[in-house]
Amino acid sequence: MTTEPNSKPKEVASRSAQYTVAVALVAGLGGVMFGYDIGVIADAKVGVEKAFGLDEKNSGDLTIIQTIVSSVLIGSFIGALVAGRLCDHIGRRWTNVWGGALFIVGCMGCALSTGAWMMIGFRVAMGLGVGFSSVAGPLYIAEIAAPWSRGAMVSLYQLAITIGIFLAMLLGYWLAPYDLWRLSFGLGAVLGGGLILGMLAMPPSPRWLVGKGRDAIALGVLKRTMGSIPAANEELEAIKVKVEEEKGASFFKALGSGRALKVALVLAIGLAFLQQASGINAIFYYAPEIISNIGLNDWKFQLTAALSLINVLATFIAVFLVDRLGRRPLLIAGTALMMVAQITVGVASTWLPDPTGDAAAASGGSMVGAIMLIAIFVSVIAFACSLGPLVWLVISEIFPAGVRSACVGVATSVNWIGNFFIAQETLTLVQISPGLAFWIFAGFNLVTIIFVWFLMPETKGVELEKIEDFFKRQGAWAGRRSG
């Protein structure tokens, strides 16, 4: 039974919700891979150091340890750059499939590694798979979802990342005491297999189908995601108009054609880098070390797992609110809260007593450590409500269809560059002073608030084909006010 063209969006959304959520959850398996990749090394790192005879106190070994942690990010950077073009040639769905395959190879290789450099090589392979899915996953979900549910659906990708982090850290907590870090890596291959099987059962992106001239198949997909034949026909026509307008446009040609794409790309690249500069992945990569340095060494594994669980639960707040309150309010408020929490850590760290001091000082240090721990938890909650899901959402929705995959690939690769430098240098900073690292992260979050305030329009409920108009007409500032 068809619906009338004037059906209310909520009524149409209710008919398509189950199918769209199913599609988002399957694509979100790439996000679980992403998160598992981040979380698995935190607890496995102790076993890896022991197996390969590495000592953090030795400067040469410290460099190798940091490279093992960050090498996956080199692969992710390369994968993200390649994925932009791959998404156009073979489609978003098949790019996700290849991402799953590379992740399987990387996980199994790490589990069987006999030396540090062999492990670094397979960590790069893991990164290639994650890089593919970090571009193709959010892009695929954004192009499948209806305008009124797009925010929540793409936010599910970030929820999947948090679940992956929690799963990896939970396994690490169980397996690390038994020196079973190899099993932690091997189990990651299951996620890659799940992504492959799930994506093979999913439809291609309707926008990619239209670009390949397969309008009839695209209409069939849109009928299921939009909830009605009239809404599907209207959306198909809008996509066809945009595809025709952008026919033959290359990334560099489009970039030189006007101000709109330049502003959108600056926004996406800036958000991609600033998400990493917020320090969230530094917390998860080196959570045990940070917790030890604030005087809670006996609880470091339990608290690391608790951090990742809070990250999962807090992401539901963003999923629930993003299509109600909008992108800008959540992003600004969440980043501000994260900044305040990190300043608290920075200030409190100056009160930490000398670990060789007397019992009274140790008691005071315990209280300061508790304050710092609470602030770190607040920082994670704030990120999960804002920078975590919303950066991936904004990057996936602000570009014109003809160059969307290429632009998302460029922005995502910058995200991985930021991730690499944070992972490479954080352990050194933490060993000098955990407070210093958090002061730096708080400074970057202040930059993020200013950046979003002046450059980012509100895109809540706006069709993908119309978002470009914010940047084309009068720039992001006008779009922000009209949103």
C-alpha positions as CSV (number, residue, x, y, z in Angstrom):
1,M,0.0,0.0,0.0
2,T,1.5,3.4,-1.0
3,T,1.3,6.6,1.0
4,E,0.2,10.0,-0.1
5,P,2.9,12.5,-1.2
6,N,2.1,14.7,1.7
7,S,2.7,12.0,4.3
8,K,4.3,13.3,7.4
9,P,8.0,12.6,7.7
10,K,7.6,10.8,11.0
11,E,4.9,8.4,9.5
12,V,7.2,7.7,6.5
13,A,10.2,7.2,8.8
14,S,8.3,4.6,10.9
15,R,7.8,2.4,7.8
16,S,11.4,2.6,6.7
17,A,13.1,2.6,10.1
18,Q,13.7,-1.1,10.6
19,Y,15.2,-1.6,7.2
20,T,17.4,1.5,7.5
21,V,18.6,0.5,11.0
22,A,19.5,-3.0,9.7
23,V,21.6,-1.5,6.9
24,A,23.3,0.9,9.3
25,L,24.1,-1.9,11.8
26,V,25.7,-4.1,9.1
27,A,27.8,-1.2,7.7
28,G,28.5,-0.4,11.4
29,L,30.5,-3.6,11.6
30,G,33.3,-1.6,10.0
31,G,33.0,0.7,12.9
32,V,33.4,-2.2,15.3
33,M,36.5,-3.2,13.5
34,F,37.7,0.4,13.8
35,G,37.1,0.4,17.6
36,Y,38.5,-3.0,18.1
37,D,41.7,-1.9,16.3
38,I,42.0,1.0,18.8
39,G,41.2,-1.0,21.9
40,V,43.1,-4.2,21.3
41,I,46.5,-2.7,21.6
42,A,45.9,-1.1,25.0
43,D,45.9,-4.3,27.0
44,A,47.8,-6.5,24.5
45,K,50.7,-4.1,24.6
46,V,52.1,-5.5,27.8
47,G,52.1,-9.1,26.4
48,V,53.7,-7.8,23.1
49,E,56.5,-6.1,25.0
50,K,57.2,-9.3,27.0
51,A,57.0,-11.5,23.9
52,F,59.4,-9.4,21.9
53,G,61.7,-8.4,24.7
54,L,60.9,-4.7,24.7
55,D,61.3,-2.2,27.6
56,E,59.6,1.2,27.7
57,K,62.5,2.6,29.7
58,N,64.9,2.0,26.8
59,S,64.5,4.8,24.3
60,G,65.0,2.6,21.3
61,D,62.5,0.1,22.5
62,L,60.1,2.9,23.4
63,T,60.2,4.0,19.7
64,I,59.4,0.5,18.6
65,I,56.5,0.2,21.0
66,Q,55.0,3.5,19.9
67,T,55.5,2.3,16.3
68,I,53.6,-0.9,17.0
69,V,50.8,1.1,18.4
70,S,50.7,3.7,15.6
71,S,51.7,1.6,12.6
72,V,48.0,0.6,12.1
73,L,47.4,4.3,11.5
74,I,49.8,4.5,8.6
75,G,47.8,1.7,6.9
76,S,44.5,3.5,7.8
77,F,45.8,6.7,6.2
78,I,46.7,4.9,3.0
79,G,43.5,3.0,3.1
80,A,41.4,6.1,3.5
81,L,43.1,7.8,0.5
82,V,42.6,4.8,-1.7
83,A,39.1,4.2,-0.5
84,G,37.8,7.5,-1.9
85,R,38.5,6.4,-5.5
86,L,37.6,2.8,-4.8
87,C,34.1,3.9,-3.6
88,D,33.5,5.5,-7.0
89,H,34.7,2.6,-9.0
90,I,33.4,-0.5,-7.3
91,G,30.9,1.1,-4.9
92,R,30.6,1.7,-1.2
93,R,29.4,-1.8,-0.5
94,W,32.4,-3.6,-2.2
95,T,34.9,-1.2,-0.6
96,N,33.6,-2.3,2.8
97,V,33.9,-6.0,1.7
98,W,37.6,-5.4,0.8
99,G,38.1,-3.6,4.1
100,G,36.8,-6.7,5.9
101,A,39.2,-9.0,4.0
102,L,42.3,-6.8,4.7
103,F,41.3,-6.7,8.4
104,I,41.2,-10.5,8.6
105,V,44.7,-10.7,7.1
106,G,46.0,-8.2,9.5
107,C,44.5,-9.7,12.6
108,M,45.7,-13.2,11.8
109,G,49.1,-12.0,10.9
110,C,49.4,-10.1,14.2
111,A,48.3,-13.2,16.1
112,L,51.0,-15.3,14.4
113,S,53.8,-12.6,14.5
114,T,57.3,-13.8,15.6
115,G,58.9,-10.4,15.9
116,A,58.1,-6.7,16.3
117,W,58.6,-5.7,12.7
118,M,56.5,-8.6,11.4
119,M,53.8,-7.3,13.8
120,I,54.2,-3.8,12.6
121,G,53.7,-5.0,9.0
122,F,50.4,-6.8,9.8
123,R,49.2,-3.9,11.9
124,V,49.6,-1.8,8.7
125,A,47.4,-4.4,6.9
126,M,44.8,-4.1,9.7
127,G,44.9,-0.3,9.2
128,L,44.3,-0.6,5.5
129,G,41.1,-2.5,6.2
130,V,40.0,0.0,8.8
131,G,40.9,2.9,6.4
132,F,38.6,1.4,3.7
133,S,35.7,1.0,6.1
134,S,36.2,4.4,7.8
135,V,35.5,6.0,4.5
136,A,33.0,3.6,2.9
137,G,31.0,2.9,6.1
138,P,29.7,6.4,7.0
139,L,29.4,7.3,3.4
140,Y,27.2,4.3,2.6
141,I,25.0,4.9,5.7
142,A,24.6,8.6,4.8
143,E,23.5,7.8,1.3
144,I,21.1,5.0,2.3
145,A,19.4,6.8,5.2
146,A,16.4,9.2,4.9
147,P,17.1,12.9,5.7
148,W,15.1,12.8,8.9
149,S,17.0,9.9,10.3
150,R,20.5,10.4,8.8
151,G,22.0,11.9,11.9
152,A,21.0,9.0,14.1
153,M,21.9,6.4,11.5
154,V,25.4,7.7,10.9
155,S,25.9,8.1,14.6
156,L,25.4,4.4,14.9
157,Y,28.8,4.1,13.2
158,Q,30.4,5.9,16.1
159,L,28.4,3.7,18.5
160,A,29.9,0.7,16.7
161,I,33.4,2.2,17.2
162,T,32.8,2.5,20.9
163,I,31.4,-1.1,21.0
164,G,34.6,-2.3,19.3
165,I,36.8,-0.5,21.8
166,F,34.9,-1.9,24.7
167,L,34.9,-5.4,23.2
168,A,38.7,-5.3,22.7
169,M,39.4,-3.9,26.2
170,L,37.0,-6.4,27.8
171,L,38.8,-9.3,26.0
172,G,42.1,-7.8,27.0
173,Y,41.1,-7.6,30.6
174,W,40.2,-11.3,30.5
175,L,43.1,-12.5,28.4
176,A,46.0,-10.3,29.4
177,P,46.6,-12.0,32.8
178,Y,47.1,-15.3,31.0
179,D,49.4,-13.8,28.3
180,L,46.8,-14.6,25.6
181,W,47.3,-11.4,23.6
182,R,47.6,-13.4,20.4
183,L,44.1,-14.6,20.8
184,S,42.9,-11.0,21.2
185,F,44.2,-10.2,17.8
186,G,43.0,-13.5,16.2
187,L,39.4,-13.0,17.4
188,G,39.3,-9.7,15.5
189,A,39.2,-11.7,12.3
190,V,35.6,-12.6,13.2
191,L,34.6,-9.0,12.8
192,G,36.1,-8.8,9.3
193,G,34.2,-11.9,8.3
194,G,31.0,-10.5,9.7
195,L,31.4,-7.3,7.7
196,I,32.0,-9.2,4.5
197,L,29.0,-11.5,4.9
198,G,26.8,-8.6,6.0
199,M,27.7,-6.2,3.2
200,L,27.2,-8.9,0.5
201,A,23.6,-9.1,1.7
202,M,23.0,-5.4,1.6
203,P,22.0,-3.2,-1.5
204,P,24.4,-0.8,-3.2
205,S,24.1,3.0,-2.4
206,P,21.3,4.5,-4.5
207,R,23.4,7.5,-5.3
208,W,26.2,5.3,-6.6
209,L,23.7,3.3,-8.7
210,V,22.3,6.5,-10.3
211,G,25.8,7.5,-11.2
212,K,26.3,4.2,-12.9
213,G,22.9,4.6,-14.8
214,R,21.1,1.9,-12.8
215,D,18.1,4.0,-11.9
216,A,15.6,1.2,-11.6
217,I,17.6,-0.6,-9.0
218,A,18.2,2.7,-7.2
219,L,14.5,3.3,-7.0
220,G,13.9,-0.1,-5.5
221,V,16.4,0.7,-2.7
222,L,14.9,4.2,-2.1
223,K,11.4,2.7,-1.8
224,R,12.6,0.7,1.2
225,T,14.6,3.5,2.8
226,M,12.2,6.4,2.2
227,G,9.1,4.4,3.2
228,S,6.9,5.4,0.2
229,I,6.8,5.4,-3.6
230,P,6.2,9.1,-3.9
231,A,9.0,9.9,-1.5
232,A,11.3,7.5,-3.3
233,N,10.5,9.0,-6.7
234,E,11.1,12.5,-5.4
235,E,14.4,11.6,-3.9
236,L,15.5,9.7,-7.1
237,E,14.7,12.8,-9.3
238,A,16.8,15.0,-6.9
239,I,19.7,12.6,-7.1
240,K,19.4,12.4,-10.9
241,V,19.5,16.2,-11.2
242,K,22.6,16.4,-9.1
243,V,24.3,13.6,-10.9
244,E,23.6,15.3,-14.2
245,E,24.9,18.6,-13.0
246,E,28.1,17.0,-11.7
247,K,28.7,14.7,-14.7
248,G,32.4,14.6,-15.7
249,A,33.5,16.6,-12.7
250,S,36.8,15.5,-11.1
251,F,37.9,16.4,-7.6
252,F,40.4,19.0,-8.7
253,K,38.1,20.5,-11.3
254,A,35.3,20.8,-8.8
255,L,37.7,22.3,-6.2
256,G,38.6,25.0,-8.7
257,S,35.0,25.7,-9.8
258,G,34.0,27.9,-6.8
259,R,34.1,28.7,-3.1
260,A,31.5,26.2,-1.9
261,L,33.6,23.0,-2.1
262,K,36.7,24.7,-0.7
263,V,34.8,25.9,2.4
264,A,33.2,22.4,2.9
265,L,36.6,20.7,2.5
266,V,38.3,23.1,5.0
267,L,35.4,22.3,7.4
268,A,35.8,18.5,7.0
269,I,39.6,18.5,7.2
270,G,39.5,20.7,10.2
271,L,37.0,18.6,12.0
272,A,38.8,15.4,11.1
273,F,42.1,16.6,12.6
274,L,40.5,18.3,15.6
275,Q,38.6,15.1,16.5
276,Q,42.0,13.4,17.0
277,A,43.6,16.4,18.6
278,S,40.9,16.3,21.3
279,G,42.9,13.5,22.8
280,I,40.3,10.8,23.0
281,N,42.3,8.0,21.3
282,A,45.3,8.9,23.3
283,I,43.2,8.1,26.4
284,F,42.3,4.7,25.0
285,Y,45.7,3.8,23.5
286,Y,47.5,4.6,26.8
287,A,44.7,4.3,29.4
288,P,46.6,1.9,31.6
289,E,49.7,4.2,31.7
290,I,47.6,7.3,32.4
291,I,45.7,5.6,35.2
292,S,49.0,4.2,36.7
293,N,50.5,7.7,36.6
294,I,47.7,9.2,38.7
295,G,48.3,6.6,41.4
296,L,45.6,4.0,40.6
297,N,47.9,1.2,39.2
298,D,46.1,-1.6,41.0
299,W,42.8,-0.7,39.2
300,K,44.2,0.1,35.7
301,F,42.7,-2.7,33.7
302,Q,39.3,-2.5,35.4
303,L,39.1,1.3,35.0
304,T,40.2,1.0,31.3
305,A,37.3,-1.4,30.7
306,A,35.0,1.0,32.5
307,L,36.1,3.9,30.4
308,S,35.3,2.0,27.2
309,L,31.9,1.0,28.6
310,I,31.0,4.6,29.5
311,N,32.1,5.5,25.9
312,V,29.5,3.1,24.5
313,L,26.6,4.2,26.8
314,A,27.2,7.9,26.3
315,T,27.1,7.6,22.5
316,F,23.4,6.6,22.8
317,I,22.8,10.2,23.9
318,A,24.1,11.5,20.6
319,V,22.1,8.9,18.6
320,F,19.0,10.0,20.4
321,L,19.5,13.8,20.3
322,V,21.3,14.5,17.0
323,D,18.2,14.7,14.8
324,R,16.3,16.5,17.6
325,L,18.7,19.2,18.8
326,G,20.9,19.4,15.7
327,R,24.6,18.9,15.0
328,R,25.9,22.3,16.1
329,P,24.5,22.5,19.7
330,L,25.7,19.0,20.5
331,L,29.1,19.6,19.0
332,I,29.8,22.9,20.7
333,A,28.4,21.9,24.1
334,G,30.1,18.5,24.2
335,T,33.5,19.9,23.1
336,A,33.2,22.7,25.8
337,L,32.5,20.1,28.5
338,M,35.4,18.0,27.3
339,M,37.7,21.0,27.4
340,V,36.6,21.9,31.0
341,A,37.2,18.3,32.1
342,Q,40.7,18.2,30.6
343,I,41.6,21.5,32.2
344,T,40.5,19.9,35.5
345,V,43.0,17.1,34.9
346,G,45.7,19.6,34.0
347,V,45.2,21.6,37.2
348,A,44.8,18.6,39.5
349,S,48.0,17.0,38.1
350,T,50.0,19.9,39.7
351,W,48.7,18.7,43.1
352,L,49.9,15.1,42.7
353,P,52.5,14.4,45.5
354,D,55.9,12.9,45.0
355,P,55.3,9.1,44.9
356,T,58.3,8.7,47.3
357,G,56.7,11.1,49.9
358,D,55.1,10.3,53.3
359,A,51.8,8.6,54.0
360,A,49.9,11.9,54.3
361,A,51.0,13.0,50.9
362,A,50.0,9.6,49.5
363,S,46.5,10.0,51.0
364,G,46.2,13.4,49.4
365,G,47.5,12.0,46.1
366,S,44.7,9.4,46.2
367,M,42.1,12.1,46.4
368,V,43.7,14.1,43.6
369,G,43.9,10.9,41.5
370,A,40.2,10.3,42.1
371,I,39.4,13.9,40.9
372,M,41.5,13.3,37.8
373,L,39.9,10.0,37.1
374,I,36.4,11.5,37.3
375,A,37.4,14.3,35.0
376,I,38.8,11.7,32.5
377,F,35.4,9.9,32.6
378,V,33.6,13.2,32.0
379,S,35.9,13.9,29.1
380,V,35.1,10.5,27.5
381,I,31.3,11.1,28.0
382,A,31.5,14.6,26.4
383,F,33.4,13.2,23.4
384,A,30.9,10.4,22.9
385,C,28.1,13.0,22.8
386,S,29.8,15.3,20.3
387,L,33.1,15.0,18.5
388,G,32.8,11.2,18.3
389,P,29.7,10.7,16.2
390,L,29.2,14.2,14.7
391,V,32.5,14.5,12.9
392,W,31.8,11.4,10.9
393,L,28.3,12.6,10.3
394,V,29.3,16.0,9.0
395,I,32.1,14.7,6.9
396,S,29.8,12.2,5.2
397,E,27.0,14.7,4.4
398,I,28.4,18.1,3.4
399,F,29.9,17.3,0.0
400,P,28.2,17.1,-3.5
401,A,27.6,13.6,-4.8
402,G,30.0,13.8,-7.7
403,V,33.1,14.2,-5.5
404,R,31.7,13.1,-2.1
405,S,33.7,9.9,-1.9
406,A,37.0,11.6,-2.9
407,C,36.4,14.4,-0.4
408,V,35.5,12.0,2.4
409,G,38.6,10.0,1.6
410,V,40.8,13.1,1.9
411,A,39.2,14.3,5.2
412,T,39.3,10.8,6.7
413,S,43.0,10.4,5.8
414,V,43.7,13.6,7.7
415,N,41.9,12.1,10.6
416,W,44.3,9.2,10.5
417,I,47.3,11.5,10.2
418,G,46.2,13.2,13.4
419,N,45.6,9.9,15.1
420,F,49.1,8.8,14.1
421,F,50.9,11.8,15.6
422,I,48.8,11.6,18.8
423,A,49.6,7.9,19.2
424,Q,53.2,8.4,18.5
425,E,53.9,11.2,21.0
426,T,51.3,10.7,23.8
427,L,53.2,8.0,25.7
428,T,56.2,10.3,25.9
429,L,54.0,13.2,27.2
430,V,52.3,10.9,29.7
431,Q,55.6,9.8,31.1
432,I,56.7,13.4,31.5
433,S,53.3,14.5,33.0
434,P,49.7,13.3,32.4
435,G,48.6,16.9,33.1
436,L,50.7,18.4,30.3
437,A,49.1,16.1,27.7
438,F,45.6,17.1,28.9
439,W,46.4,20.9,28.8
440,I,47.4,20.5,25.2
441,F,44.2,18.6,24.3
442,A,42.1,21.2,26.1
443,G,43.8,23.9,23.9
444,F,42.8,22.0,20.8
445,N,39.2,21.7,22.0
446,L,39.0,25.5,22.4
447,V,40.1,25.8,18.8
448,T,37.4,23.3,17.8
449,I,34.7,25.4,19.5
450,I,35.8,28.5,17.6
451,F,36.1,26.6,14.3
452,V,32.6,25.1,14.5
453,W,31.0,28.4,15.6
454,F,32.3,30.3,12.5
455,L,32.4,27.6,9.8
456,M,29.8,24.9,10.4
457,P,26.2,25.2,9.2
458,E,23.3,23.3,10.7
459,T,22.3,20.3,8.5
460,K,19.6,18.7,10.6
461,G,16.9,17.2,8.4
462,V,18.3,18.7,5.1
463,E,18.5,16.5,2.0
464,L,22.0,15.6,1.0
465,E,21.5,17.3,-2.4
466,K,20.6,20.6,-0.7
467,I,23.3,20.8,1.9
468,E,25.8,22.1,-0.7
469,D,23.6,25.2,-1.1
470,F,24.6,26.4,2.4
471,F,28.2,26.7,1.2
472,K,27.4,27.8,-2.4
473,R,24.9,30.6,-1.6
474,Q,26.4,32.7,1.1
475,G,28.9,30.5,2.9
476,A,28.8,28.6,6.1
477,W,28.1,31.6,8.3
478,A,24.8,32.2,6.5
479,G,24.0,28.5,6.5
480,R,24.7,28.4,10.3
481,R,22.2,31.2,10.9
482,S,19.5,29.8,8.6
483,G,19.9,26.3,10.1
